[in-house]
Amino acid sequence: MSYDVIIIGAGVTGAAAARELSRYRLKVLVLEKEAEPAFGVSKSNSGIVHAGTQNPPSSLKGWLCVEGNRMIREELAADLGLHFVQCGQLIAVFDLADLPELETIKAEGEALGVKDMRVVDRAWLDANEPNLGPEVKAALLVPTAGIISPYRFVYALIENAVKNGAELKTSAKVAGIRRREGGGFYVEAGGRVYTTKFLVNAAGLRADEISAMAGAPTFTITPRKGEEYLLDKKREHIANHIIFPLPSKTSKGILIIKTSDGNPMIGPTAHDTGDKDDLATTEEGLAEVLAGARRMMPSVSKGDIIAYFAGLRPVAGKDFIIRHESAAPGLVNAAGIQSPGLTAAPAIAVMIADILKKQGLPLEPKDQFHRLRQRTEHLFMSSPEEARRLIAKNPAYGDIVCRCELVSAQEVRDAVRHGATTLDGVKFRTRAQAGRCHGGFCTTRILKIMQEELGRPVTELTKRGPGSEIVKDERK
Ligand SMILES: Cc1cc2nc3c(=O)[nH]c(=O)nc-3n(C[C@H](O)[C@H](O)[C@H](O)COP(=O)(O)OP(=O)(O)OC[C@H]3O[C@@H](n4cnc5c(N)ncnc54)[C@H](O)[C@@H]3O)c2cc1C
């Protein structure tokens, strides 16, 4: 119950921090209020590994984004067995008079270290992005941008951190923090009290509340809602790059987003809301997203949309807040992690470790750090030869549970064995239930497998934690 570092929040920031700290001889605990990691902001985003453009050269988030992008491309995706696709991004202009703005974005990106950008003309676009509409006149090509599955990124980071000795406690909401005499904190979560020398606050939308609880009410989080609309997989090849319009002051604009799982997405909107739980999509949001996407690609239609969601960016001013709080010695805040937080997370984690070291935490490397994580098999990503090889090795890979997304019984079992305890946890890890039928065909099969693997009655299984049970026990 006594730790060197407690991290609050198992989103991408907390998971990356846990993995980074698990390199060292430290006792590290991650406390997460939800039933599983990645159920906060990190589950509802575009999954873009941003290159770093569209951030002021003086910003912390700009530098951390460029470094996070490099780390994911050059090290992490391979080390953690993640499917990262470096598809590149295009920032499109509808008027050649806006070309100087593209040159400014390019110069600002270069100042941050973004490489190999160039402005491409309409002839290049016709050859490489044939579905673009006639309004698009030119674009800035940014080759280092890519796509990744945001949830699988978080699961891989936390799994690897746990393999290296970090502890994770889910359904453990931090309800109270008290300072200890002589330094450190008592942290009350899930009915227990833990002690720690240092506290890392990676609580996303609730980071302001956690910081205040620890004695540093130094900032406020304003949620900025982003609505996203997922298109059918039959539109998988609608775009070859992630396509952005020229950005506005508060947002990167409505994008056409390739995703690493195949379904393209359109969105997100960017509107401040006063409610940290407001995840509703709206008619206005849909209209805004469709209009924005269709201006760049007129063939996008409402009938292509198979699912939608909203995410809330945790905004605390213009930049990330990553600092030690002198008002609460031992507290390191990683707050206001809005976009591009998914990309920047690995670099944020290194920065957190540096701050902790400066505050007196000894960072002695472990004799053995397990850098590598074995890739999880996914039929939908496999070639026919790879699928045949998998099925020959284990026939359960040929037992298809989710027909929309081609997910086998073995993949569902693997997901549970890797930590999924809820239907959403299985969905985020495997894509089963994420297709056009939304689980209409596969939910009962998945519940049966979960029941077998977890050894729990079906009436205790939930969609996303207590209160979202699927099967009612009539005897109660
Ligand atoms: C619509 C949208 C699109 C985006 N697109 C991109 C993109 O394409 N690329 C990119 O780089 N970034 C993107 N982002 C930003 C990115 O998603 C976030 O920066 C990132 O996910 C933030 O991660 P986090 O770990 O800081 O927060 P979270 O993922 O929210 O994690 C915080 C965790 O803390 C837990 N928590 C809160 N309070 C407590 C408590 N009291 N006790 C215990 N646990 C607690 C929460 O349950 C949560 O799991 C997007 C964001 C949105 C909303």
The ligand as a MOL file (V3000), in Angstrom:
LIG
                    3D

  0  0  0     0  0            999 V3000
M  V30 BEGIN CTAB
M  V30 COUNTS 53 58 0 0 0
M  V30 BEGIN ATOM
M  V30 1 C -12.7410 14.4500 -30.4700 0
M  V30 2 C -11.2830 14.3270 -30.1100 0
M  V30 3 C -10.3570 13.9890 -31.0940 0
M  V30 4 C -9.0030 13.8880 -30.7670 0
M  V30 5 N -8.1300 13.4680 -31.7260 0
M  V30 6 C -6.8190 13.3190 -31.4140 0
M  V30 7 C -5.9170 12.8220 -32.3840 0
M  V30 8 O -6.3050 12.4350 -33.4820 0
M  V30 9 N -4.6110 12.7530 -32.0650 0
M  V30 10 C -4.1420 13.1650 -30.8530 0
M  V30 11 O -2.9300 13.1340 -30.6690 0
M  V30 12 N -4.9860 13.5860 -29.8900 0
M  V30 13 C -6.3130 13.6540 -30.1340 0
M  V30 14 N -7.1970 14.0550 -29.1790 0
M  V30 15 C -6.6910 14.3370 -27.8390 0
M  V30 16 C -6.4700 13.0550 -27.0430 0
M  V30 17 O -7.5570 12.1810 -27.1420 0
M  V30 18 C -6.2520 13.4320 -25.5700 0
M  V30 19 O -5.2420 14.3990 -25.4940 0
M  V30 20 C -5.8140 12.2380 -24.7400 0
M  V30 21 O -6.6320 11.1230 -24.9550 0
M  V30 22 C -5.8480 12.6160 -23.2570 0
M  V30 23 O -5.4720 11.4790 -22.5320 0
M  V30 24 P -5.3930 11.5250 -20.9540 0
M  V30 25 O -4.8090 10.2390 -20.5260 0
M  V30 26 O -4.7140 12.7650 -20.5190 0
M  V30 27 O -6.9170 11.6510 -20.4860 0
M  V30 28 P -8.0030 10.4610 -20.3630 0
M  V30 29 O -7.8990 9.5080 -21.4590 0
M  V30 30 O -9.3140 11.0990 -20.1080 0
M  V30 31 O -7.5260 9.7200 -19.0590 0
M  V30 32 C -7.7950 10.2300 -17.7690 0
M  V30 33 C -8.2600 9.0710 -16.9140 0
M  V30 34 O -8.3840 9.5120 -15.5710 0
M  V30 35 C -9.4700 8.8230 -14.9850 0
M  V30 36 N -9.9040 9.5720 -13.8090 0
M  V30 37 C -10.5070 10.7700 -13.7390 0
M  V30 38 N -10.7870 11.0910 -12.4740 0
M  V30 39 C -10.3250 10.0670 -11.7150 0
M  V30 40 C -10.3450 9.8080 -10.3150 0
M  V30 41 N -10.8930 10.6480 -9.4370 0
M  V30 42 N -9.7970 8.6450 -9.8650 0
M  V30 43 C -9.2420 7.7400 -10.7340 0
M  V30 44 N -9.2320 7.9500 -12.0740 0
M  V30 45 C -9.7580 9.0910 -12.5520 0
M  V30 46 C -10.4920 8.8060 -16.1120 0
M  V30 47 O -11.4800 7.8000 -15.9050 0
M  V30 48 C -9.6310 8.5580 -17.3230 0
M  V30 49 O -9.5430 7.1900 -17.6770 0
M  V30 50 C -8.5580 14.1600 -29.4480 0
M  V30 51 C -9.5030 14.4700 -28.4570 0
M  V30 52 C -10.8520 14.5320 -28.7740 0
M  V30 53 C -11.8520 14.8020 -27.6960 0
M  V30 END ATOM
M  V30 BEGIN BOND
M  V30 1 1 1 2
M  V30 2 1 2 3
M  V30 3 2 2 52
M  V30 4 2 3 4
M  V30 5 1 4 5
M  V30 6 1 4 50
M  V30 7 2 5 6
M  V30 8 1 6 7
M  V30 9 1 6 13
M  V30 10 2 7 8
M  V30 11 1 7 9
M  V30 12 1 9 10
M  V30 13 2 10 11
M  V30 14 1 10 12
M  V30 15 2 12 13
M  V30 16 1 13 14
M  V30 17 1 14 15
M  V30 18 1 14 50
M  V30 19 1 15 16
M  V30 20 1 16 17
M  V30 21 1 16 18
M  V30 22 1 18 19
M  V30 23 1 18 20
M  V30 24 1 20 21
M  V30 25 1 20 22
M  V30 26 1 22 23
M  V30 27 1 23 24
M  V30 28 2 24 25
M  V30 29 1 24 26
M  V30 30 1 24 27
M  V30 31 1 27 28
M  V30 32 2 28 29
M  V30 33 1 28 30
M  V30 34 1 28 31
M  V30 35 1 31 32
M  V30 36 1 32 33
M  V30 37 1 33 34
M  V30 38 1 33 48
M  V30 39 1 34 35
M  V30 40 1 35 36
M  V30 41 1 35 46
M  V30 42 1 36 37
M  V30 43 1 36 45
M  V30 44 2 37 38
M  V30 45 1 38 39
M  V30 46 1 39 40
M  V30 47 2 39 45
M  V30 48 1 40 41
M  V30 49 2 40 42
M  V30 50 1 42 43
M  V30 51 2 43 44
M  V30 52 1 44 45
M  V30 53 1 46 47
M  V30 54 1 46 48
M  V30 55 1 48 49
M  V30 56 2 50 51
M  V30 57 1 51 52
M  V30 58 1 52 53
M  V30 END BOND
M  V30 END CTAB
M  END
